[in-house]
């Protein structure tokens, strides 16, 4: 069991903010605008540009010259990009916490202060997560803290995803898995390790890291007062939807294979065919033929 941390977290602890960016020039600038409007001032920003070709790098250099900008010539994926950001933070900063954001996130002014204050409530908290709203759908929740994970039936769902917020999720609590947008203790990487780059380019690397975090005795805490806004989602991926579904499908089964025990796998083998049929039927009714094709390619890729 991890020893309880008696140190009171205060406003003089440096936060390394790592943002992944890829061909979303307008979004990354809006994200940076919101960060430099935070009421918590002790932070340094690291932007990992994953091979953008839309002028993002030049705009960041011009408008935010004090940002630590890492330019990767290729897209390293989510896990690879985040790992590069962590390595950079370790080399140049003496920080206590690390905040991961995506380039299409706008963070509320008090969100970082709220998340940092949560670490005072329990010395075993390793990750704190915010409430995430969908940017273009006012009061619609993307997720309340993260995800619910049930390996017996292979069900991983966003907590509160898609529901209108009427205060039903305004209760801070411990959850089973964070999403990718979260605040972590620095020492977590020494205990848990880095992100698993087998999940590249994207899909379930955050769940994998969360499960490993809990296996090491750390807790994941959802603070409903910390708020972010996320454009995200399938619609925002445009032509990349097939690649997205391919990667998510492949990595889903890798996640299950990595974390499910024998008993869970036995039950899952009976439940999964039924769930798969329901999902396929739903996608067919929506006319998402390319989505189904990409998902099958992902499964076949893992088998190979």
C-alpha beads as a LAMMPS data file, in Angstrom:
LAMMPS data file: protein, C-alpha beads

304 atoms
303 bonds

1 atom types
1 bond types

-500.0 500.0 xlo xhi
-500.0 500.0 ylo yhi
-500.0 500.0 zlo zhi

Masses

1 110.0

Atoms # bond

1 1 1 0.000 0.000 0.000
2 1 1 1.277 3.463 -0.857
3 1 1 2.067 5.573 2.184
4 1 1 -0.346 8.440 2.720
5 1 1 1.066 11.734 1.545
6 1 1 0.721 14.201 4.433
7 1 1 2.037 17.153 2.429
8 1 1 -0.585 19.800 1.710
9 1 1 -0.713 20.645 -1.980
10 1 1 -0.425 24.402 -2.466
11 1 1 -0.311 26.873 -5.305
12 1 1 3.460 26.854 -5.646
13 1 1 3.735 23.414 -7.213
14 1 1 4.775 23.516 -10.861
15 1 1 2.514 21.781 -13.380
16 1 1 3.858 20.594 -16.730
17 1 1 1.030 20.869 -19.277
18 1 1 1.548 18.539 -22.234
19 1 1 -0.616 19.083 -25.312
20 1 1 -0.655 16.857 -28.390
21 1 1 -1.282 18.742 -31.615
22 1 1 -1.863 17.551 -35.156
23 1 1 -3.198 19.748 -37.977
24 1 1 -5.623 21.751 -35.838
25 1 1 -4.141 25.218 -35.981
26 1 1 -7.262 27.098 -34.905
27 1 1 -7.983 24.635 -32.090
28 1 1 -4.495 24.581 -30.606
29 1 1 -4.434 28.378 -30.445
30 1 1 -7.806 28.414 -28.663
31 1 1 -6.497 25.763 -26.281
32 1 1 -3.400 27.832 -25.482
33 1 1 -5.523 30.953 -25.025
34 1 1 -7.577 29.173 -22.359
35 1 1 -4.462 27.829 -20.605
36 1 1 -2.900 31.276 -20.271
37 1 1 -6.141 32.497 -18.730
38 1 1 -6.029 29.974 -15.860
39 1 1 -6.207 31.225 -12.285
40 1 1 -3.338 28.844 -11.430
41 1 1 -0.110 30.435 -12.635
42 1 1 2.589 27.888 -11.785
43 1 1 2.813 25.966 -15.040
44 1 1 4.927 25.414 -18.120
45 1 1 3.444 24.344 -21.455
46 1 1 4.908 21.669 -23.708
47 1 1 3.309 21.235 -27.127
48 1 1 4.167 18.025 -28.945
49 1 1 3.387 18.626 -32.599
50 1 1 2.735 15.283 -34.264
51 1 1 3.867 16.103 -37.792
52 1 1 1.429 18.935 -38.592
53 1 1 1.417 20.417 -42.087
54 1 1 -1.165 23.200 -41.633
55 1 1 1.082 25.925 -40.263
56 1 1 0.363 25.106 -36.610
57 1 1 4.029 25.164 -35.654
58 1 1 4.652 28.580 -37.145
59 1 1 1.577 30.075 -35.471
60 1 1 2.551 28.698 -32.070
61 1 1 6.079 30.071 -32.420
62 1 1 4.716 33.486 -33.335
63 1 1 1.910 33.842 -30.790
64 1 1 3.319 31.785 -27.917
65 1 1 7.131 31.962 -28.111
66 1 1 7.523 30.870 -24.464
67 1 1 5.857 27.519 -25.063
68 1 1 8.214 24.537 -25.212
69 1 1 7.532 23.241 -28.717
70 1 1 8.582 19.747 -29.766
71 1 1 8.388 19.182 -33.512
72 1 1 8.061 15.583 -34.593
73 1 1 8.429 15.014 -38.321
74 1 1 6.045 12.061 -38.094
75 1 1 2.839 11.373 -36.186
76 1 1 3.935 9.426 -33.103
77 1 1 0.374 8.603 -32.078
78 1 1 -1.189 9.431 -28.730
79 1 1 0.939 7.154 -26.537
80 1 1 4.140 7.998 -28.411
81 1 1 3.441 11.725 -28.367
82 1 1 2.604 11.784 -24.675
83 1 1 5.696 9.774 -23.810
84 1 1 7.807 12.275 -25.737
85 1 1 6.169 15.105 -23.810
86 1 1 6.872 13.415 -20.478
87 1 1 10.512 12.819 -21.399
88 1 1 10.881 16.484 -22.349
89 1 1 9.284 17.605 -19.061
90 1 1 11.645 15.359 -17.102
91 1 1 14.652 16.859 -18.862
92 1 1 13.848 20.575 -18.599
93 1 1 11.422 21.068 -15.697
94 1 1 11.221 20.433 -11.973
95 1 1 7.502 19.790 -11.815
96 1 1 5.179 18.026 -9.362
97 1 1 2.154 17.391 -11.577
98 1 1 1.579 16.755 -15.255
99 1 1 -1.605 17.742 -17.081
100 1 1 -2.466 16.082 -20.398
101 1 1 -4.647 17.967 -22.878
102 1 1 -5.621 17.525 -26.519
103 1 1 -5.340 20.352 -29.025
104 1 1 -9.136 20.707 -29.321
105 1 1 -9.674 21.310 -25.600
106 1 1 -10.662 24.566 -23.931
107 1 1 -10.053 24.463 -20.189
108 1 1 -12.129 26.436 -17.692
109 1 1 -10.319 29.138 -15.744
110 1 1 -10.480 27.351 -12.377
111 1 1 -10.184 23.749 -13.622
112 1 1 -6.489 23.271 -12.863
113 1 1 -6.810 24.767 -9.351
114 1 1 -9.734 22.469 -8.659
115 1 1 -7.892 19.357 -9.814
116 1 1 -4.777 20.193 -7.812
117 1 1 -6.823 20.733 -4.649
118 1 1 -8.223 17.196 -4.972
119 1 1 -4.853 15.665 -4.130
120 1 1 -5.217 16.968 -0.566
121 1 1 -8.159 14.670 0.150
122 1 1 -6.279 11.365 -0.147
123 1 1 -2.566 10.595 -0.327
124 1 1 -3.217 7.620 -2.617
125 1 1 -4.763 9.667 -5.397
126 1 1 -2.580 9.379 -8.477
127 1 1 -4.878 10.842 -11.147
128 1 1 -7.533 13.571 -11.018
129 1 1 -10.011 14.022 -13.845
130 1 1 -12.450 16.812 -14.831
131 1 1 -16.001 16.967 -16.111
132 1 1 -15.893 17.263 -19.889
133 1 1 -18.595 18.958 -21.953
134 1 1 -18.993 18.702 -25.730
135 1 1 -17.996 22.082 -27.152
136 1 1 -20.680 22.379 -29.793
137 1 1 -23.521 20.933 -27.684
138 1 1 -24.130 23.158 -24.649
139 1 1 -24.612 21.277 -21.367
140 1 1 -24.138 17.896 -23.041
141 1 1 -21.575 15.786 -21.188
142 1 1 -18.747 14.110 -23.065
143 1 1 -17.787 12.244 -19.922
144 1 1 -17.903 12.845 -16.192
145 1 1 -14.329 12.112 -15.209
146 1 1 -13.630 9.176 -17.439
147 1 1 -14.849 5.704 -18.211
148 1 1 -16.565 2.775 -16.614
149 1 1 -14.721 -0.493 -17.339
150 1 1 -16.252 -3.964 -17.084
151 1 1 -13.885 -6.644 -18.368
152 1 1 -16.407 -9.435 -17.719
153 1 1 -18.582 -8.237 -20.589
154 1 1 -15.976 -6.144 -22.371
155 1 1 -17.944 -2.940 -21.885
156 1 1 -16.092 0.363 -21.705
157 1 1 -18.317 3.430 -21.673
158 1 1 -17.924 7.150 -21.066
159 1 1 -19.490 8.002 -17.717
160 1 1 -22.480 10.210 -18.473
161 1 1 -21.545 10.410 -22.145
162 1 1 -24.161 12.163 -24.283
163 1 1 -26.551 13.127 -21.483
164 1 1 -27.736 16.653 -20.715
165 1 1 -26.243 17.909 -17.482
166 1 1 -28.890 18.712 -14.884
167 1 1 -26.584 18.195 -11.920
168 1 1 -26.969 14.416 -11.759
169 1 1 -23.187 13.964 -11.980
170 1 1 -22.208 16.743 -9.582
171 1 1 -20.689 14.376 -7.076
172 1 1 -16.923 14.036 -6.943
173 1 1 -15.888 10.416 -6.471
174 1 1 -13.383 7.675 -7.276
175 1 1 -13.747 6.093 -10.721
176 1 1 -12.296 3.058 -12.491
177 1 1 -10.616 4.795 -15.428
178 1 1 -9.655 8.290 -16.457
179 1 1 -9.871 9.598 -19.976
180 1 1 -6.846 11.063 -21.714
181 1 1 -7.430 14.532 -20.260
182 1 1 -6.220 14.321 -16.678
183 1 1 -3.800 15.561 -14.022
184 1 1 -1.176 13.115 -12.706
185 1 1 1.436 13.036 -9.977
186 1 1 4.942 13.001 -11.434
187 1 1 5.962 9.917 -9.431
188 1 1 3.207 7.916 -11.113
189 1 1 5.473 7.242 -14.086
190 1 1 8.156 5.783 -11.817
191 1 1 5.627 3.351 -10.345
192 1 1 3.398 2.629 -13.345
193 1 1 5.669 3.187 -16.335
194 1 1 5.037 5.157 -19.495
195 1 1 2.133 4.844 -21.935
196 1 1 2.109 1.574 -23.871
197 1 1 3.004 2.515 -27.454
198 1 1 1.462 -0.681 -28.795
199 1 1 -1.790 1.281 -28.565
200 1 1 -0.604 3.718 -31.242
201 1 1 -1.873 5.605 -33.104
202 1 1 -4.797 5.949 -30.673
203 1 1 -7.414 4.069 -28.726
204 1 1 -7.571 2.761 -25.124
205 1 1 -4.055 3.798 -24.079
206 1 1 -5.705 5.906 -21.362
207 1 1 -7.715 2.938 -20.047
208 1 1 -4.617 0.752 -20.041
209 1 1 -2.674 3.381 -18.081
210 1 1 -5.579 3.743 -15.629
211 1 1 -5.802 0.008 -14.992
212 1 1 -2.060 -0.187 -14.405
213 1 1 -2.311 2.827 -12.076
214 1 1 -4.910 1.098 -9.916
215 1 1 -2.919 -2.146 -9.925
216 1 1 -0.101 -0.196 -8.257
217 1 1 -2.422 0.975 -5.486
218 1 1 -3.167 4.479 -6.721
219 1 1 -6.691 5.897 -6.975
220 1 1 -8.388 7.888 -9.752
221 1 1 -10.543 10.793 -8.576
222 1 1 -13.229 12.693 -10.502
223 1 1 -13.646 16.350 -9.482
224 1 1 -16.945 17.604 -10.913
225 1 1 -16.004 21.240 -10.284
226 1 1 -13.114 21.040 -12.754
227 1 1 -14.501 21.659 -16.252
228 1 1 -13.120 21.324 -19.776
229 1 1 -14.748 21.571 -23.211
230 1 1 -13.834 19.102 -25.952
231 1 1 -14.601 19.244 -29.669
232 1 1 -13.450 15.645 -30.250
233 1 1 -15.673 12.756 -31.300
234 1 1 -16.001 10.827 -34.538
235 1 1 -17.529 13.688 -36.519
236 1 1 -14.483 15.829 -35.876
237 1 1 -12.215 13.270 -37.508
238 1 1 -13.620 13.695 -41.012
239 1 1 -11.858 11.441 -43.516
240 1 1 -9.766 9.886 -40.725
241 1 1 -12.787 8.010 -39.364
242 1 1 -11.768 4.703 -40.991
243 1 1 -8.268 4.898 -39.486
244 1 1 -9.794 5.821 -36.124
245 1 1 -12.168 2.827 -36.112
246 1 1 -9.426 0.470 -37.301
247 1 1 -7.123 1.494 -34.466
248 1 1 -9.857 1.493 -31.813
249 1 1 -10.986 -1.997 -32.795
250 1 1 -7.489 -3.468 -32.890
251 1 1 -6.506 -1.877 -29.581
252 1 1 -9.735 -2.884 -27.856
253 1 1 -8.866 -6.551 -28.184
254 1 1 -5.245 -5.870 -27.232
255 1 1 -6.513 -4.173 -24.056
256 1 1 -8.764 -7.120 -23.212
257 1 1 -5.987 -9.633 -23.821
258 1 1 -3.596 -7.595 -21.675
259 1 1 -5.829 -7.083 -18.632
260 1 1 -8.623 -9.672 -18.482
261 1 1 -8.067 -12.734 -16.294
262 1 1 -9.074 -16.261 -17.323
263 1 1 -12.464 -16.068 -15.613
264 1 1 -13.251 -12.753 -17.302
265 1 1 -12.172 -14.126 -20.676
266 1 1 -14.456 -17.149 -20.298
267 1 1 -17.491 -14.994 -19.578
268 1 1 -16.505 -12.508 -22.272
269 1 1 -16.312 -15.289 -24.873
270 1 1 -20.007 -15.926 -24.309
271 1 1 -21.110 -12.303 -24.131
272 1 1 -18.972 -10.668 -26.806
273 1 1 -20.583 -12.305 -29.902
274 1 1 -23.984 -10.964 -28.836
275 1 1 -22.609 -7.486 -28.154
276 1 1 -20.730 -7.512 -31.468
277 1 1 -23.918 -8.418 -33.340
278 1 1 -25.814 -5.567 -31.684
279 1 1 -23.068 -3.088 -32.535
280 1 1 -22.903 -4.251 -36.167
281 1 1 -26.683 -4.017 -36.509
282 1 1 -26.658 -0.491 -35.111
283 1 1 -23.929 0.621 -37.514
284 1 1 -25.718 -0.986 -40.492
285 1 1 -28.935 0.846 -39.660
286 1 1 -26.972 4.085 -39.615
287 1 1 -25.350 3.243 -42.961
288 1 1 -21.851 3.168 -41.468
289 1 1 -20.482 0.504 -43.812
290 1 1 -16.948 1.937 -43.824
291 1 1 -16.943 1.888 -40.033
292 1 1 -17.794 -1.822 -39.929
293 1 1 -15.156 -2.599 -42.542
294 1 1 -12.495 -0.693 -40.592
295 1 1 -13.423 -2.474 -37.362
296 1 1 -13.094 -5.887 -38.972
297 1 1 -9.717 -4.932 -40.424
298 1 1 -8.607 -3.960 -36.945
299 1 1 -9.624 -7.349 -35.517
300 1 1 -7.879 -9.219 -38.343
301 1 1 -4.740 -7.106 -37.869
302 1 1 -4.517 -8.106 -34.205
303 1 1 -5.064 -11.787 -35.031
304 1 1 -2.235 -11.664 -37.581

Bonds

1 1 1 2
2 1 2 3
3 1 3 4
4 1 4 5
5 1 5 6
6 1 6 7
7 1 7 8
8 1 8 9
9 1 9 10
10 1 10 11
11 1 11 12
12 1 12 13
13 1 13 14
14 1 14 15
15 1 15 16
16 1 16 17
17 1 17 18
18 1 18 19
19 1 19 20
20 1 20 21
21 1 21 22
22 1 22 23
23 1 23 24
24 1 24 25
25 1 25 26
26 1 26 27
27 1 27 28
28 1 28 29
29 1 29 30
30 1 30 31
31 1 31 32
32 1 32 33
33 1 33 34
34 1 34 35
35 1 35 36
36 1 36 37
37 1 37 38
38 1 38 39
39 1 39 40
40 1 40 41
41 1 41 42
42 1 42 43
43 1 43 44
44 1 44 45
45 1 45 46
46 1 46 47
47 1 47 48
48 1 48 49
49 1 49 50
50 1 50 51
51 1 51 52
52 1 52 53
53 1 53 54
54 1 54 55
55 1 55 56
56 1 56 57
57 1 57 58
58 1 58 59
59 1 59 60
60 1 60 61
61 1 61 62
62 1 62 63
63 1 63 64
64 1 64 65
65 1 65 66
66 1 66 67
67 1 67 68
68 1 68 69
69 1 69 70
70 1 70 71
71 1 71 72
72 1 72 73
73 1 73 74
74 1 74 75
75 1 75 76
76 1 76 77
77 1 77 78
78 1 78 79
79 1 79 80
80 1 80 81
81 1 81 82
82 1 82 83
83 1 83 84
84 1 84 85
85 1 85 86
86 1 86 87
87 1 87 88
88 1 88 89
89 1 89 90
90 1 90 91
91 1 91 92
92 1 92 93
93 1 93 94
94 1 94 95
95 1 95 96
96 1 96 97
97 1 97 98
98 1 98 99
99 1 99 100
100 1 100 101
101 1 101 102
102 1 102 103
103 1 103 104
104 1 104 105
105 1 105 106
106 1 106 107
107 1 107 108
108 1 108 109
109 1 109 110
110 1 110 111
111 1 111 112
112 1 112 113
113 1 113 114
114 1 114 115
115 1 115 116
116 1 116 117
117 1 117 118
118 1 118 119
119 1 119 120
120 1 120 121
121 1 121 122
122 1 122 123
123 1 123 124
124 1 124 125
125 1 125 126
126 1 126 127
127 1 127 128
128 1 128 129
129 1 129 130
130 1 130 131
131 1 131 132
132 1 132 133
133 1 133 134
134 1 134 135
135 1 135 136
136 1 136 137
137 1 137 138
138 1 138 139
139 1 139 140
140 1 140 141
141 1 141 142
142 1 142 143
143 1 143 144
144 1 144 145
145 1 145 146
146 1 146 147
147 1 147 148
148 1 148 149
149 1 149 150
150 1 150 151
151 1 151 152
152 1 152 153
153 1 153 154
154 1 154 155
155 1 155 156
156 1 156 157
157 1 157 158
158 1 158 159
159 1 159 160
160 1 160 161
161 1 161 162
162 1 162 163
163 1 163 164
164 1 164 165
165 1 165 166
166 1 166 167
167 1 167 168
168 1 168 169
169 1 169 170
170 1 170 171
171 1 171 172
172 1 172 173
173 1 173 174
174 1 174 175
175 1 175 176
176 1 176 177
177 1 177 178
178 1 178 179
179 1 179 180
180 1 180 181
181 1 181 182
182 1 182 183
183 1 183 184
184 1 184 185
185 1 185 186
186 1 186 187
187 1 187 188
188 1 188 189
189 1 189 190
190 1 190 191
191 1 191 192
192 1 192 193
193 1 193 194
194 1 194 195
195 1 195 196
196 1 196 197
197 1 197 198
198 1 198 199
199 1 199 200
200 1 200 201
201 1 201 202
202 1 202 203
203 1 203 204
204 1 204 205
205 1 205 206
206 1 206 207
207 1 207 208
208 1 208 209
209 1 209 210
210 1 210 211
211 1 211 212
212 1 212 213
213 1 213 214
214 1 214 215
215 1 215 216
216 1 216 217
217 1 217 218
218 1 218 219
219 1 219 220
220 1 220 221
221 1 221 222
222 1 222 223
223 1 223 224
224 1 224 225
225 1 225 226
226 1 226 227
227 1 227 228
228 1 228 229
229 1 229 230
230 1 230 231
231 1 231 232
232 1 232 233
233 1 233 234
234 1 234 235
235 1 235 236
236 1 236 237
237 1 237 238
238 1 238 239
239 1 239 240
240 1 240 241
241 1 241 242
242 1 242 243
243 1 243 244
244 1 244 245
245 1 245 246
246 1 246 247
247 1 247 248
248 1 248 249
249 1 249 250
250 1 250 251
251 1 251 252
252 1 252 253
253 1 253 254
254 1 254 255
255 1 255 256
256 1 256 257
257 1 257 258
258 1 258 259
259 1 259 260
260 1 260 261
261 1 261 262
262 1 262 263
263 1 263 264
264 1 264 265
265 1 265 266
266 1 266 267
267 1 267 268
268 1 268 269
269 1 269 270
270 1 270 271
271 1 271 272
272 1 272 273
273 1 273 274
274 1 274 275
275 1 275 276
276 1 276 277
277 1 277 278
278 1 278 279
279 1 279 280
280 1 280 281
281 1 281 282
282 1 282 283
283 1 283 284
284 1 284 285
285 1 285 286
286 1 286 287
287 1 287 288
288 1 288 289
289 1 289 290
290 1 290 291
291 1 291 292
292 1 292 293
293 1 293 294
294 1 294 295
295 1 295 296
296 1 296 297
297 1 297 298
298 1 298 299
299 1 299 300
300 1 300 301
301 1 301 302
302 1 302 303
303 1 303 304
